[in-house]
Amino acid sequence: MTEEKPRRDFLKIGSAAVIAGIIAGVGGYYAGGAGAPAVPVTKTVTQTETETVTQTATKTVVTQTPTKTPTVTPTVTPTVTPEVITYGVYPNYQQPPPTTEPTLIKRAGISMGWPLETDTMFERNWSNYTIDAWTVDIGSLVGAGITGKSYEFDIYDDHSGLAGLLFDMVGGYKGFDIKNLPRWREENIAPVVWDPPSVLTQDPLMAEKGYIEPAWVGGREGMHKTAKCLWRFYNSDSVCYNPEFIERPPSEVNSWAEILNREWKGKASIQDIDVIVIAEWAAYLFRSGQIGPPEICVNDPTPTEINQIIDFLIDHKKAGQFKAFWPDLGFASSLHILREIVISDAWQPAVYFGREAGVPHYYGELDFSEGGYRCWYWGSGVTFREEKLMPSVYFLLDWKLSGEHQAFQTTLGYTDATYTSRESKEFCGPELYDWSFNGKKTYKPTEEAVPGEMPALIRNALFLPETYTWSKEKGTPDPEGNLRDGEDIKTRDSKTGTIQVFATYGTEITEGWKRFKAS
Amino acid sequence: MSTSKSGRRSLSAGKRLDWILLAPGLAWFSIFLLAPVGFIIVISFFGFTPGGYIPGFTLEHYARVITDPSSQTLLLFSVRLSLTVTALSLLIGYPVAYFIGMKMKGMVKKTLFLLLFLTPFWVEYSTRTVAWLPVLGQGGILNRVLMGVGIISEPSALFLFSEFSVTMVMVLGYFLFMIFPIVFAMLEMDPTLLEQAEVLGASRWKAFYHVTFKVSLPGVVVGCIFVFVISMADFATPRVLGGAVMTMPQVVVMQTTSAANFPLASAYATILVVVTMVVVMLLLRVADVRRLIY
């Protein structure tokens, strides 16, 4: 009896738990189904293509002569020579889609924000296509490569800091033929993308390791042949600061060391991402001559150099310089918007997020000798999930090099690989293009875009390219117009101090960062 | 207990039924918890290659973790933080549990009150964590209230990006896991025991200690285990609100995502699990938690 009661109670509890588990499992199944990505809607799309066909016919004319046995042998051999259309160049920028059938393309990467907006733009253009975006972080991409699950998606978001890891170390990913992208032609591609060391003459080795090796299978030998990661856009990260507290224009905030200025003690922040922080401060310390020269490259510090950088940062941490360490863009923006910090390193478009919230912000215009900009490029990799989908995948990747895509990216502050193409210039329009890339002011005074009584320093720090109405006609820059902080593209390129790569000594960087945080 | 043949048959049939009922849960637990933990432990002894591992046996990762002063600091800090959160959760949670378990009349009222504590958990965890930023910040509600009542004259930087903010948010998030087991333990108590103690001459405090507290002790132990284990594994709260605060789970994640050093990350994770289990085993010696079940 004494043993029966616990057993009965146990059986009662056990049965109840199993029944509850079944109910929870069934409920969870249906709940998960409700939250799952939408099943592609079958749409019937009729698309007509027009081709100009030039027909030439050759006829053999037989002259009849009066003979008893006339022979007439008419031979008519019409040959049709279709006009060859070269897509990717004026005026045939956009090739037609390879299919009008409903097609699903799976993209692994960021499934919110601007990447999702560009997916929507593509789907709007060609309604038979659906892009299913999966949120996949770096660890999952690595895991997918190792386990062979990379073939569950068609393309994935990749960048200069990751491509080396996925291709050269993890495996499970392979290159794709660049000639399948009509827009990838020298007349479209920016010189810094076409041949990085020829533009980044301040440090060609940095350009080689940062821009060529991660992008092409075989490095320089594979350039413009087999891509690991299609170079779609690049950016120059800098210091982000609030001019309400740091009352200086961007040209006077020209060093990473401004973050370490004791005037902002307890009001500064740096990232909580070890590999990026090391890249920034390596550039600052090497370029300013405080350590170095680098044994390998500025992009890729050795363990000894990593320890020097960490020791440098620890001194400032112990002095109470840093208020917080931000792990992602949203968090960094929150810190700035709440005015918890006045200066930090930053990604695009942190400054614009701050301005959207009504808090003025600028990017500093860094000097090469003070570290220069931290650059990186972002792109797409291909996984060949289904061979029959490949034409559509290439079609999507080629569209990501289009002027339409560039014009959208420009309002966020990014620079596409095709920013020099005629198509990009046409889609951006002269005002946006000159403002973004050529260091020209807007055609209208900033006061029209940002009304109210305030100093010019604050007004310009509230200007938002996304909300300004850009002229599609050539005009004249207004003397009181807004000037983009971050300078013209050629100047920015010449001040590239480092390019983010997957570091050789990643473990030492992480261990060093741990030592920094524990100090 | 019956010793007849039919009694023995019903016992073994009962045991079979026990195992049948346990089997799905055990299978799930083994496949999705024990097996992955086992893999992590095995990988921690493998050699390192970026983005993968080399099967074999090496203790170099453990040696690296154990001999590294910053790892020792982080581990001790993680344990200290978790113990602090556990102690504060007990301090706040026990009076609440006592009120619900002993003072409230009627199971409906008790259940509704307990459900009230569950409502914050309807909001996703990271959203709840980030929501503290505008509350604890220099321009936040807390600073404004304190300045308004004159306790401080200017905003304090203490409340955000500090050990204080991490501890406070963890306590507020986890003390619920302290309350529930204590309430359940108190509900098991025979209510006449207190009367009997008072009749026999015990003071109210003595009756509370020797009866109520000792009956609730298994619940206290279970609650402490829950809170301690969850605190040790919490990655997001120190990352978002901690500023310079860093705990061991963050190191595990960093080694995986930044360095792709899976064996070293596995070694960190294994040490974290072992340390957590040691503390749990020590807590289990305080009281017999099986009394909560039987």
Chai-1 contact restraints between the chains, C-beta under 6 A:
chainA,res_idxA,chainB,res_idxB,connection_type,confidence,min_distance_angstrom,max_distance_angstrom,comment,restraint_id
A,E3,B,M1,contact,1.0,0.0,6.0,A-B,restraint_1
A,P6,B,Y294,contact,1.0,0.0,6.0,A-B,restraint_2
A,R7,B,G14,contact,1.0,0.0,6.0,A-B,restraint_3
A,G14,B,L21,contact,1.0,0.0,6.0,A-B,restraint_4
A,I138,B,T257,contact,1.0,0.0,6.0,A-B,restraint_5
A,G139,B,T256,contact,1.0,0.0,6.0,A-B,restraint_6
A,G139,B,T257,contact,1.0,0.0,6.0,A-B,restraint_7
A,V142,B,G51,contact,1.0,0.0,6.0,A-B,restraint_8
A,V142,B,A260,contact,1.0,0.0,6.0,A-B,restraint_9
A,L165,B,G51,contact,1.0,0.0,6.0,A-B,restraint_10
A,L165,B,A260,contact,1.0,0.0,6.0,A-B,restraint_11
A,M169,B,P50,contact,1.0,0.0,6.0,A-B,restraint_12
A,M169,B,G51,contact,1.0,0.0,6.0,A-B,restraint_13
A,V170,B,G51,contact,1.0,0.0,6.0,A-B,restraint_14
A,D274,B,S258,contact,1.0,0.0,6.0,A-B,restraint_15
A,V275,B,S258,contact,1.0,0.0,6.0,A-B,restraint_16
A,K323,B,F161,contact,1.0,0.0,6.0,A-B,restraint_17
A,A324,B,F161,contact,1.0,0.0,6.0,A-B,restraint_18
A,A324,B,G243,contact,1.0,0.0,6.0,A-B,restraint_19
A,P327,B,R239,contact,1.0,0.0,6.0,A-B,restraint_20
A,S334,B,L133,contact,1.0,0.0,6.0,A-B,restraint_21
A,L338,B,G137,contact,1.0,0.0,6.0,A-B,restraint_22
A,E340,B,G137,contact,1.0,0.0,6.0,A-B,restraint_23
A,G506,B,S258,contact,1.0,0.0,6.0,A-B,restraint_24
A,G506,B,A259,contact,1.0,0.0,6.0,A-B,restraint_25
A,T507,B,A259,contact,1.0,0.0,6.0,A-B,restraint_26
A,T507,B,N261,contact,1.0,0.0,6.0,A-B,restraint_27
A,T510,B,M254,contact,1.0,0.0,6.0,A-B,restraint_28
A,T510,B,Q255,contact,1.0,0.0,6.0,A-B,restraint_29
A,T510,B,S258,contact,1.0,0.0,6.0,A-B,restraint_30
A,T510,B,A259,contact,1.0,0.0,6.0,A-B,restraint_31
A,K514,B,S70,contact,1.0,0.0,6.0,A-B,restraint_32
A,K514,B,V251,contact,1.0,0.0,6.0,A-B,restraint_33
A,R515,B,S70,contact,1.0,0.0,6.0,A-B,restraint_34
A,K517,B,M246,contact,1.0,0.0,6.0,A-B,restraint_35
A,A518,B,S70,contact,1.0,0.0,6.0,A-B,restraint_36
A,A518,B,T73,contact,1.0,0.0,6.0,A-B,restraint_37
A,A518,B,L74,contact,1.0,0.0,6.0,A-B,restraint_38
